[in-house]
Amino acid sequence: MPELSGKHIVLGLTGGIACYKAAELLRRLQDAGATVDVVMTEAATGFITAATFQALSGRPVWADTWDARAPNRMAHINLARTADAILIAPTSTDFMAKLAHGMADDLLSTLCVARGAVPLLIAPAMNHEMWTHPATQRNARQLRQDGITLIGPAEGYQACGETGSGRMMEAAQILQALVAFFQPKVLAGKRVLLTAGPTSEIIDPVRVLTNRSSGRMGYALAQAAAEAGAQVTLVSGPTALPCPDDVTRISVTQAREMHAETLARAPNTEIFIAVAAVADWGIANPSAQKLKKHDDDAPPVIQFVPNPDILADVAALPAGPWCVGFAAETEHLHEHAQAKRQRKGIPVIVGNLAQQAMEAADTELIIFDQHGAYPLPRQDKLQAARQLISWIAAHLPA
């Protein structure tokens, strides 16, 4: 099911060159299943036409407080009472000031004041000097105190030719933030520690021993836990994935580094989810120089040493976190997963078939505990992560 299916979003636009991004944002909101009504300020119509958004949305665009298309001449009330959220992107400097002071001198600002309990999210877009101005920062603090969610801004090249903070977030990022906003906060206030990605055991300065883990499942779980309101720390092996918003990432390379960083943080954690594909063996005799190949040489002898068991060591901590493990198997998934759960001494383990999950965008998970197995449908890893986080929240010990 699309992530915003059944949601009614009012998309507001204020004056700024970033209005061009709002056209893509509208499309993404619709692709996510939302019904979208667009409200534009007069300044916004100077950058992009209402006809563009009417064509894209297939719905009337609202810009005039006295628009006679509203039978009661109260478009601000009608839209506010039917919306699940109001999203203003871009939000200009002066419109932030209006919101901070409760001004209502056009349709969009009046709609915001009249919204009642409808959530309001804004994506600031302005020159970096305008964003860092003390008055703007004061207004931003006030808006957050009033319960308004700020999405961004980002840093980067700006239309004025300068570079700095104030650039509007990209449409995909704004959509992600809106979807995250709607996720149930089932882990609000909880501290969650995760491991993710592969480890990389050094053979020499050029070569490593690693595995095919992409890290996607672990990063999806970190994102889902943060969306659920948790304070999330992610100890990650080498991966090119971007760190999810509101997640603290600790980057490591080898299994022993991951062990040290995880054990240092585990005592102050309530939930530990071990998703990383940790190498069972490290290299006992890494070479300080690149191993050279010669025609008359035998292959180098690589000596292995067992790596520490991160999950078992965390599970053995006195008063340690509630632990969830992962088992990526190639056969006999039920038997191997339950055996691993019992061997590690943990309440829950999540299994999947490695040949189907590694490097894939989707997965088919099975949750195992002492009572049995609970399969989840094959789906995108982020959707699977959200379902798993909901299951964890429902089964945490009281």
N, C-alpha and C positions, 0 to 999 in steps of 0.2 A: 504494500500500500504506500502511495506517495507520502512523504514525511509531513506535509502540511494539508493532507486531505481533510476537507470539511472546514478549514479555517477561512475566515473572512479577514483580509488584511487591508487596511487603508494605507496606501503608499503616498506619502507627502513629499513634494519637491519644493525646495526654496532656491533662491538665486545662486548660481554658481556654474562654472564650466563643467563640473562633475555631473551635471544633469544628464549628460550623454550616457553615463554609466547606468542611470536609472532605467533606461530602456532595456538593457540586458537583465537588470535585476527583476524587472516586471516579468520578463519571459521565464526567468528561473523560478520565481514564485509560483507562476502558473504551472510550470512543469512539475513542481513539488506538490501540486494539488490544490493550491490556494485560489480562492476567488478574490480578485484585487480591484478596489476602487481607487482611482488616482485623484489626489487633490493638489493643485498647484497654486503657488503664490504668483502675483503679477510679475515679480522679478524672475521666477523660474521660466515663465513664458517668453522672456527675452533671450533665453538660451536654447530652448527646444519647444516645439509647438505642442499644443494640446491634441492636435490631430494625430500626432505620432502615437500617443498613449491610448487614444480612443481606438485607433486601428489595431494596436497590439493587444489591448485588453478586451475589445469588443463591448465595452461599457462606456457610459458617459463619463467625461472628465469634468471635475468640479473645480471652479476657480473663483466664483462670485458668491459672496455671502447672500445676495438677494436673488439667486438663480431661481427663476419661476418654474423650472422643471420639478423642484420640490413642492408638492402641493401645499404644504404648510409654510413654505418659505423658510424652513428650518433644516437645511441640509446638514448643518453642524450637529444637530441633535440626532437626526436620522442615521447618519453615518456612525456616530459615536455609540449609539445603542445597539448596533448590529455587528460591530467590529470585535474580533478576538484580539487584535493588536493594531496599534498605529505605529508605522515605521516611516521615519522622515530621513530620506537619503536623496540628495545631500541636505545637510543642515548647515546653514550659513552662520556667521558670527552674530549678526543682528537677530536672527531667529532664536539662537541660543539665549540671547539676552531677553527676548520676549518671553520665552518659556520660564526663565529664572524669575521673572518679575510678574508673571501671570497676566501679561498683556493679551488682549483679544481684539485686534483691529483689522483682521481679515478672516477669511473662512478657515484657513488651516490653524491659525493660532486660537480662534474661537473654538474650533473642534477639540483642540488639545485641552483647553480649560474646561470644556464641557464633558470630557470623556469619562468622568467618574472613576470606576475601578479598572477601566480598560488599560492594559499595559502600553507604555510609550517607550519606543526605542529610537535613538537618533544616531546617525552616522555623520559626524562633523566633517566639513570640507572647507578649507580656507588656506590662505597663505601662512607660512610658518610663523611669521611675526605676529599675525593676528591670533593664531592659536596660542602662542606662548605669552600673549599680552596678559598682564595681571587681572584685568577685568574679565577676560574670557576664561581664565583658569578659575577665577572666583565663581563665575557662573556655572562652570562645569562641576565644581564641588557642590554647589547648591542643587543642581539638577540631580546629581547622584543621591544627595540627602533626601530629595523629594521622591526617590524611587524610580527615577528615569534611568534607563540603561543606555550607556554610551558605547557604541561600537567603533573602536578606533579612536583617533585617526591613525593612519600609517605614516611612515617616513618615506621620502622619495622625491623624484623629480616632479615639479609642479608646473602648471600651465604658464605661470609668470616667468619661467626660466630659472627659478631658484630651487634649492633643494632643502628639505627639512620636514619636520612634523606638520601635519595638517592635511595631508593627502587623504581623500576618501578611500576607505577600504574597497577592495574589488567586490564585484557582485557576488561571486561565489563565497567569499568570506562573510559578507553580510547575511546571505542566506543561511550559512552554517551557524552563525550567531543566533539568528532567529529560531532555527530549528532547535538549537541547544536550549534556548530560553524556554521553549515549551516542554522540554523533558521534565518528568516528575522528579522532584528533588528528594529522592528516596534515600540518599546518602548524605543529606545535609549535615555538616559538622563533623563527618567522619574523616579520619586520616587513612589514606590508601597508599600503599607502596606496591609498585609493580616492577617486574623485570621484563625486558622485551628484546627481540632481535637475536642474532647469533653472537657467539663469542668467536674470537679470532686468536688462535694459539700460534705464537711466533716460532718459525723454523729458522729463519735467518732474516736479515734486514729487508729482503724482497719477498720471501715466501711465507705463507701462513696456512694453517689447517683450520678450516671453517666448515660451515654447512649452508644449506639453501634457504634458511629462514630469512624472510623479507622484513620481519618485524611488524607487519601490518596488523596482525591480531592484537599484539600487545599495545600498539599505539591506538588502535580502535578502542580497546578497553580503557586505556588512560583517558581518552576523550569522553567516553561514555560515563566514566566515574566522575569526571569533572563536571559534565553536564548534569549529573545527578546531585551536585552540590558538595562533593567531597573535596578535601584538600589532597591533591595527588602529587606523588613523587614517582618519577619513572627512571629506573636505572637501565640504561640502554646500551647494548652492544652496537657495533658498527652498522649503520644504516643511513640511507639518504633521505629518509622520511622527515618531514617538518614536525617539530614538536607541537602537539595540540595546544590550543589556547588554555591558559590558566593551569598549566601543568609544569612542574619543575623537573627538568631533565638532567640527569647525571650521566655523562658519557664515559663509557669504559671500553676496553678492548678485550682483555683476557678474562677467563673464568675466575681467576683468583682476585682480580680487581673487582669484578661484579660481586663476588662473595664478600669482600671487605666493605664495599660501599653499602651493600644490602644489610649486612649484619650490624653496621653502625647505625642504621636508621630504623631497623625493625622494632627495637624496644619501645619506640615512641609512635608505633603504628597500630591501628585497630584491625586493618584488613591487609593481608599480603596475598598478591596474586602473582604466581610464578609462571610467566608465559615464555620467557626466554628459552631458546634452544641452546642450552649450555653444553659445551664440549665435555664429554665424560673424562677425557684424558688431555693433559697438557704435555708440552714438550720438555723433557728433562735436560736435554743437551742442545739448546738453541745456539746457533753459530753467530759470533759477533760480526763475521764477514759473510758476504754472499758465497754460497756453496757453488764452486765452479764445476762444470762438466768437462771431463776429458775422455777421449775415446777408449783409453786403456784403464779407466778407473771403474771400480765397482760403485754401485749406487751408495750414497751416504747412509749410514745407519742412524735412524732416528729412534731415540729412546723415549718411551712414554711413561708418564706418572699420573696416577689418579688425581682428578681435580676434586676439590671439596664439594660436598653436596649442599647447595644453597638452601633448597627447600627443606630438607631434613633438619638442617641446623637451625633454621628459623622456627620450624615446628617444635623443636626441642627446647626453645627458650622458655624459662619460667615466666608465666604471665605474658607470653608472647602474643602476637596477633592471630586472628582467625585466618587460617590458611586455605588457599585454593590453588591446586596444582594443575598442570597441563600434561597430557600424555599424547604425543604424536606417534602413532603406531602405523605399521604397514599390514598387520594381520592380527586376528584374534583381539580386536579392540576391547571388547568387554572384559575378557579375562586379564589382559595385560594392564588395563587402566585400574581395575579394582585391586589387583595385586600391588600396583605402585602406590595407590592410595593407602593401603594398609601398611606397606613397608615404610612409607614416609611418616606415618602417624598423623594424617591430616583428615579433616572431615569431608572435604569435597575435592574431586578431581574432574577435569573437563577433558574429554577425549575427542580425537578426530583422526582421520586417516591421512598420514603425511603426504602420500602421493597425490591426494586430491586437494590438500590445503596449502602446501608450501608454494610460494610465489603466485598464488591465486588471489583474485579479488573477493571471492566468496568462500564460504566454508559450511560444513555441516557438523555441528557440535552435539555431543552427548554429555550430559551432566551426570556424574556418578556420586552417590553418597552411600551411607550404610544401609539405606532402605531400598536402593535399586538404581535404575537408570531413567533419565528424562531427556529424550531426544528433542533437539530444536530443528526446524526445517532448514534446508540449504538456502542460504541467503547471503547478501552483502555482509562483509565482516563487521562493519559498523552497526548494522541492524542486529546482527548476532550478538555483538558486544552489549548493546543496549538491553537486549532480552536477558543476557547473562547477568548484567548488573542488577536488573530488577529481581531476578531469581535470588541472587546473593543477598540483596537487601531484605527480601522476604524470609530468608532462612538464617539470618544472623541470630546468634544466641541473645536472649534478652539481657 
